[in-house]
Amino acid sequence: MTYFAVLYTYNPDNEKIVDARPAHREFIATLHGEGKIIGSGPFTDGNGGALISIQLAEGSTVADAEAVMNNDPFYSEGLLDNRVIHTWNPVIKSF
């Protein structure tokens, strides 16, 4: 498997984020059902944003991860202030 850390930045008070959250969570649940989600959740410091960790087939690239994550309503509806995707090496895998 190839692993990716997806970092979202968004305004937690944005009503459009609140409105899109159910569709976003359905998207995440679908990825989880496909075995692609390692973990996902918002940051709780009050500044907004989230971390989503995904796994794709061995040899997948950041472009592959982008293609998957482009279907997230938070992204496709233009609600993110920023999105960064890193290839990740989870040296300790306790998930």
C-alpha positions as CSV (number, residue, x, y, z in Angstrom):
1,M,0.0,0.0,0.0
2,T,1.0,3.6,-0.5
3,Y,-0.2,6.0,2.2
4,F,-1.1,9.7,2.1
5,A,-1.8,12.4,4.6
6,V,-4.4,14.8,3.4
7,L,-4.6,18.1,5.3
8,Y,-7.6,20.4,4.9
9,T,-7.8,24.0,6.1
10,Y,-11.2,25.6,6.3
11,N,-13.2,28.1,8.4
12,P,-15.2,26.1,10.9
13,D,-17.8,28.8,11.1
14,N,-18.5,28.8,7.4
15,E,-22.2,27.8,7.0
16,K,-21.4,26.1,3.7
17,I,-19.0,23.8,5.5
18,V,-21.8,23.0,8.0
19,D,-24.2,22.4,5.1
20,A,-21.8,20.1,3.2
21,R,-20.7,18.1,6.2
22,P,-23.2,15.3,5.8
23,A,-22.2,14.7,2.2
24,H,-18.5,15.0,3.2
25,R,-19.0,12.3,5.9
26,E,-20.9,10.1,3.4
27,F,-17.9,10.4,1.0
28,I,-15.5,9.5,3.8
29,A,-17.7,6.5,4.8
30,T,-17.7,5.3,1.2
31,L,-13.9,5.5,1.1
32,H,-13.8,3.6,4.5
33,G,-16.0,0.9,3.1
34,E,-13.6,0.6,0.2
35,G,-10.7,0.1,2.6
36,K,-9.1,3.4,1.7
37,I,-9.5,5.4,4.9
38,I,-7.0,4.8,7.7
39,G,-8.3,7.7,9.8
40,S,-10.2,10.9,9.4
41,G,-11.3,13.7,11.6
42,P,-11.4,17.5,12.3
43,F,-8.8,19.3,14.3
44,T,-10.3,20.3,17.7
45,D,-8.3,23.5,18.4
46,G,-11.1,25.7,17.1
47,N,-9.1,26.8,14.0
48,G,-10.8,24.5,11.5
49,G,-9.3,21.9,9.3
50,A,-8.9,18.2,9.3
51,L,-6.5,15.3,8.7
52,I,-7.5,12.4,6.5
53,S,-5.2,9.5,6.1
54,I,-5.7,7.3,3.1
55,Q,-4.2,4.2,1.6
56,L,-4.1,3.3,-2.1
57,A,-2.6,0.6,-4.1
58,E,1.2,0.2,-4.0
59,G,2.9,2.6,-6.4
60,S,0.0,5.2,-6.3
61,T,1.1,8.8,-6.6
62,V,0.0,12.1,-5.1
63,A,-1.9,12.6,-8.4
64,D,-3.9,9.4,-7.7
65,A,-4.7,10.6,-4.2
66,E,-5.8,14.0,-5.5
67,A,-8.1,12.2,-8.0
68,V,-9.7,10.3,-5.1
69,M,-10.0,13.3,-2.9
70,N,-11.3,15.6,-5.6
71,N,-14.6,13.9,-5.1
72,D,-15.0,15.1,-1.5
73,P,-17.8,17.7,-1.5
74,F,-15.7,20.0,0.7
75,Y,-13.2,20.1,-2.2
76,S,-15.6,19.9,-5.2
77,E,-17.8,22.6,-3.9
78,G,-14.8,24.9,-3.3
79,L,-15.2,25.1,0.5
80,L,-11.6,24.5,1.5
81,D,-9.1,27.4,2.1
82,N,-6.3,25.0,1.4
83,R,-5.6,21.3,0.7
84,V,-2.2,19.6,0.9
85,I,-1.5,16.0,0.2
86,H,1.7,14.3,1.2
87,T,2.9,10.8,0.6
88,W,3.3,9.4,4.1
89,N,5.4,6.6,5.6
90,P,3.7,5.4,8.7
91,V,6.8,3.8,10.4
92,I,4.6,2.6,13.3
93,K,1.3,1.2,12.1
94,S,-1.0,0.8,15.0
95,F,-4.2,1.2,13.1
